[in-house]
């Protein structure tokens, strides 16, 4: 039986679910950019964000409590969260729920930005600014226990840098980037000003599962035999995150920005040995020296899940690169509000390793 000791817990992957109140922080002159929430009269459970007259991003269905319980039973994972807590209408309730779950600090990531959210730069800048102001207010009410990853308008880099500075001053610990940003990969030199500023501000780059390339999303969404978000989500969102890590390992970024920390969020960690071998093989072929602890050397962190083969993954990720999250607020294959409890009960890894993954590693990733 695994022996448990008291250790602080940082949930490296939790979420907020945007509501119409999220956009109350728009300036009066920006009201024309306000996202609108629509529901079909034939399917009131499903809702959609409309931005610039197009359906954008992600809005999870508003399911009855009984339906969520049934989903939890089928999956073997706890998914239920109070609506007021996941939508942050009641920040105190969210903090109380952290106590019940045995979590000291959550790092909050967005929901909407899983895909491209705007076609025009002014729209993107306005809704990013409103979202960041919303989370800044949440941070002031969160007793230091709700930190967050800011969203930035990548179409206007000067504005992105300004919003990063504001976010840093108001509790943000990371900058959210998607594996594909429009027609650009994360390693594109276009994004170097964001990385330079993140390094200067001591903020991590949080590469959350997502895909901001509409054509690529449509390809997977309409692929024969792939139906529904959960079926297509692996190819559309997780796959690009894994590939982005390989591209990062092969790129000049870790050498150009040696102090910058990179987090790959919500893609599990089971793929780490594969990417390690693929990168090492290509380094050797090119005559380049491959660091033995490449994830540690390049300051790359990966969120693991309780069903990952952690002893195997740790051989390649190293002891200092794995973190864990609950995916709080979502209803997908990564969601498990009891992930921390289940993780503590694992017998195949040591207590020392558990403490690193629960606290020391995410503390280093987000510099808490």
C-alpha positions in Angstrom: 0.0 0.0 0.0 1.4 3.4 -1.0 2.3 5.6 2.0 0.8 9.1 1.7 2.3 12.2 3.3 1.0 15.8 3.2 2.4 17.7 0.3 1.2 21.0 -1.3 -0.6 20.5 -4.6 -0.6 22.7 -7.7 -3.2 21.8 -10.4 -1.2 22.7 -13.6 -4.2 22.4 -15.9 -7.6 23.8 -14.7 -10.1 25.8 -16.7 -12.5 28.6 -16.7 -15.6 28.4 -18.9 -16.4 31.7 -20.5 -19.9 33.3 -20.1 -21.5 36.4 -21.4 -20.1 38.2 -18.4 -16.6 37.5 -19.7 -17.1 40.3 -22.3 -18.3 42.9 -19.8 -14.7 44.2 -19.8 -14.9 45.5 -23.3 -14.5 49.2 -23.8 -17.7 51.0 -25.0 -16.0 51.5 -28.4 -15.4 47.7 -28.6 -19.0 46.5 -28.1 -19.3 45.7 -31.8 -16.7 42.9 -31.2 -18.7 41.3 -28.3 -19.0 37.5 -28.7 -22.7 36.4 -28.8 -23.9 33.2 -27.2 -26.6 31.3 -29.2 -28.6 28.1 -28.7 -30.8 26.3 -31.0 -34.5 26.1 -30.0 -34.3 22.4 -31.0 -31.3 21.7 -28.9 -31.1 24.2 -26.0 -28.3 22.2 -24.3 -25.8 23.0 -27.0 -24.6 26.6 -27.2 -22.3 28.4 -29.6 -20.2 31.5 -29.5 -20.6 33.7 -32.6 -17.8 36.2 -33.3 -17.7 38.3 -36.4 -20.7 36.5 -37.6 -19.0 33.1 -37.4 -19.3 30.2 -34.9 -16.0 30.2 -33.0 -14.1 28.3 -30.3 -15.6 26.0 -27.8 -18.6 26.1 -25.5 -19.2 22.9 -23.6 -22.9 21.8 -23.5 -24.8 22.8 -20.4 -25.7 19.3 -19.2 -28.0 18.3 -16.3 -26.2 17.1 -13.2 -27.6 13.6 -13.7 -26.1 13.5 -17.2 -22.7 14.5 -15.9 -22.9 11.8 -13.2 -23.7 9.2 -15.9 -20.7 10.4 -18.0 -18.5 10.1 -14.9 -19.8 6.6 -14.2 -19.1 5.4 -17.8 -15.6 6.9 -17.9 -14.5 6.1 -14.4 -13.5 9.7 -13.9 -15.2 12.5 -11.8 -16.2 15.4 -14.0 -18.9 17.2 -12.1 -18.1 20.8 -10.9 -20.5 23.5 -9.7 -21.5 25.7 -12.6 -20.9 28.9 -10.6 -17.4 27.7 -9.8 -16.3 26.6 -13.3 -17.8 29.8 -14.8 -16.3 31.9 -11.9 -19.5 33.7 -11.1 -18.7 32.6 -7.5 -14.9 32.8 -7.0 -15.3 31.9 -3.3 -17.1 28.7 -4.2 -14.2 27.8 -6.6 -11.7 28.3 -3.8 -13.9 26.2 -1.4 -14.0 23.4 -4.0 -10.2 23.5 -4.2 -10.2 22.7 -0.5 -12.5 19.8 -1.0 -10.3 18.4 -3.8 -7.1 18.8 -1.8 -5.6 21.4 -4.2 -3.7 24.5 -3.0 -3.3 26.4 -6.2 -4.9 26.1 -9.7 -3.5 27.5 -12.9 -6.4 28.5 -15.0 -6.5 28.1 -18.8 -9.2 29.3 -21.2 -11.9 27.2 -23.0 -12.8 29.4 -26.0 -9.4 29.6 -27.6 -9.2 25.9 -28.6 -9.6 27.1 -32.1 -9.2 30.4 -34.0 -11.5 33.0 -32.3 -11.3 35.9 -34.7 -10.6 36.7 -38.3 -9.7 40.4 -37.8 -6.9 41.8 -35.7 -9.1 44.4 -33.9 -11.6 41.8 -32.9 -8.9 39.5 -31.5 -7.2 42.3 -29.6 -10.5 43.4 -28.0 -11.7 40.0 -26.9 -8.3 39.0 -25.6 -8.1 42.2 -23.6 -11.6 41.6 -22.1 -10.7 38.0 -21.2 -7.5 39.0 -19.5 -9.2 41.8 -17.5 -11.8 39.2 -16.4 -9.1 36.8 -15.1 -7.3 39.7 -13.5 -10.4 40.4 -11.4 -10.7 36.7 -10.5 -7.1 36.7 -9.3 -7.8 39.6 -6.9 -10.6 37.5 -5.3 -8.8 34.2 -5.4 -6.7 34.6 -2.2 -3.5 33.9 -4.2 -4.8 30.4 -5.2 -6.0 31.1 -8.7 -3.2 31.9 -11.1 -3.7 32.0 -14.8 -2.4 31.8 -18.4 -3.2 34.9 -20.5 -4.4 34.9 -24.0 -2.8 37.2 -26.5 -3.7 38.7 -29.9 -1.1 37.1 -32.1 -2.2 39.1 -35.2 -0.9 42.3 -33.5 2.4 41.6 -31.7 2.8 45.1 -30.1 -0.7 44.7 -28.5 0.2 41.2 -27.5 3.3 42.4 -25.6 1.2 45.1 -23.8 -1.4 42.6 -22.8 1.3 40.2 -21.5 2.7 43.0 -19.3 -0.8 43.8 -17.9 -1.4 40.1 -17.3 1.9 39.6 -15.4 1.0 42.5 -13.1 -2.3 40.9 -12.4 -1.5 37.3 -11.4 -0.8 35.6 -14.8 2.1 33.1 -14.8 2.0 31.9 -18.4 1.2 33.0 -22.0 -1.2 30.6 -23.9 0.0 29.6 -27.3 -1.6 27.1 -29.6 0.4 24.4 -31.5 -0.8 25.9 -34.8 -1.4 29.7 -34.9 -3.1 30.4 -38.2 -0.7 29.4 -40.9 2.4 29.5 -38.6 4.1 27.0 -36.4 5.2 28.0 -32.9 8.8 28.0 -34.1 8.1 30.7 -36.7 10.4 33.8 -36.2 7.2 35.9 -36.3 6.5 34.9 -32.6 10.0 35.7 -31.3 8.9 39.0 -29.8 6.3 37.1 -27.7 9.0 34.7 -26.5 11.5 37.4 -25.8 8.9 39.3 -23.7 7.8 36.2 -21.9 11.4 35.4 -21.0 11.9 39.0 -19.8 8.7 38.8 -17.7 9.6 35.3 -16.4 6.4 33.9 -17.7 6.0 30.3 -19.1 4.7 29.5 -22.6 1.7 27.2 -22.1 1.1 25.2 -25.2 -2.4 23.9 -24.5 -4.0 21.4 -26.8 -5.7 23.5 -29.5 -5.6 24.2 -33.2 -5.9 27.7 -34.6 -5.6 26.6 -38.3 -9.2 26.5 -39.6 -8.4 24.5 -42.7 -6.7 21.8 -40.6 -9.6 21.7 -38.2 -12.1 21.3 -41.0 -10.0 18.5 -42.5 -10.3 16.4 -39.3 -13.8 17.6 -38.4 -15.2 16.3 -41.7 -13.0 13.2 -42.1 -15.0 10.1 -42.9 -15.5 7.9 -39.8 -14.6 10.6 -37.4 -17.7 12.0 -35.8 -18.1 14.3 -32.8 -15.7 16.4 -30.8 -14.4 13.5 -28.6 -13.6 11.4 -31.7 -11.9 14.1 -33.7 -10.4 15.9 -30.8 -7.3 13.7 -30.7 -6.3 14.4 -34.3 -7.5 18.0 -34.2 -6.0 19.1 -30.9 -3.8 16.6 -29.2 -1.9 15.5 -32.3 -0.7 19.1 -33.1 0.5 19.6 -29.5 2.7 16.4 -29.6 4.1 17.5 -33.0 4.8 21.0 -31.7 6.9 19.5 -28.9 9.0 17.6 -31.5 9.3 20.8 -33.6 10.5 22.7 -30.5 13.1 20.1 -29.7 14.5 20.3 -33.2 14.4 24.1 -33.3 16.8 26.9 -32.2 14.3 28.2 -29.7 15.7 26.5 -26.5 19.1 28.0 -27.4 17.8 31.4 -28.3 15.7 31.7 -25.2 17.5 29.5 -22.7 15.6 30.8 -19.7 12.1 30.3 -21.2 10.0 27.5 -19.8 7.6 25.6 -22.1 4.5 23.6 -20.8 2.6 21.1 -23.0 -0.8 21.0 -21.4 -3.5 18.4 -21.6 -2.0 16.1 -24.2 -1.1 13.4 -21.5 2.6 12.2 -21.4 2.4 8.8 -22.9 4.0 10.2 -26.2 7.1 11.5 -24.5 9.3 8.4 -25.2 8.3 8.4 -28.8 9.2 12.1 -29.3 12.4 11.6 -27.3 13.6 8.8 -29.7 12.5 10.6 -32.8 14.4 13.8 -31.8 17.5 11.9 -30.6 17.7 10.0 -33.9 17.6 13.1 -36.0 20.2 14.9 -33.7 22.6 11.9 -34.2 22.0 11.9 -38.0 22.8 15.6 -38.2 25.9 15.2 -35.9 24.3 17.3 -33.2 24.8 16.6 -29.5 21.5 15.4 -27.9 21.2 16.3 -24.2 20.6 13.1 -22.1 17.9 14.9 -20.1 16.6 16.9 -23.0 13.3 17.9 -21.4 15.1 19.2 -18.3 17.9 20.9 -20.4 15.3 22.7 -22.6 12.9 23.5 -19.7 10.1 21.6 -21.2 7.2 20.4 -18.9 4.4 18.0 -19.8 1.1 17.3 -18.0 0.7 13.6 -17.2 -2.5 11.7 -16.5 -3.1 8.9 -14.0 -3.5 6.2 -16.7 -0.1 7.0 -18.3 2.7 4.4 -17.9 4.6 6.8 -15.6 7.7 4.6 -14.8 8.2 4.3 -18.6 7.6 8.0 -19.3 9.9 9.1 -16.5 12.8 7.3 -18.1 12.6 9.8 -20.9 11.0 12.9 -19.4 13.2 12.8 -16.3 12.2 13.5 -12.7 11.8 17.3 -13.1 9.6 17.7 -16.2 6.2 16.1 -15.4 3.2 18.0 -13.9 -0.4 17.0 -13.4 -3.8 18.7 -13.8 -7.5 17.9 -13.3 -8.8 19.7 -16.4 -11.3 21.2 -13.9 -14.5 22.5 -15.6 -14.4 20.4 -18.7 -16.1 17.3 -19.9 -13.6 15.5 -22.1 -11.2 12.5 -22.0 -8.7 14.5 -19.9 -11.2 15.6 -17.2 -10.9 14.1 -13.7 -11.5 16.3 -10.7 -10.3 13.4 -8.6 -7.0 13.1 -10.5 -4.9 14.3 -7.6 -6.5 11.8 -5.2 -6.0 9.0 -7.7 -2.4 10.1 -8.4 -1.5 10.0 -4.7 -2.6 6.4 -4.5 -0.4 5.2 -7.4 2.1 2.5 -6.2 4.4 2.3 -9.2 6.2 5.6 -8.5 8.0 6.8 -5.3 6.6 9.4 -2.9 9.5 11.7 -3.8 8.5 11.6 -7.4 4.9 12.2 -6.6 5.9 15.3 -4.6 7.9 16.6 -7.6 5.0 16.2 -10.0 2.4 17.5 -7.6 4.3 20.6 -6.4 8.0 21.1 -7.2 7.8 20.8 -10.9 4.6 22.9 -11.5 6.1 25.5 -9.1 9.2 25.6 -11.3 7.1 25.7 -14.6 5.0 28.6 -13.5 7.5 30.1 -11.1 5.0 30.3 -8.3 
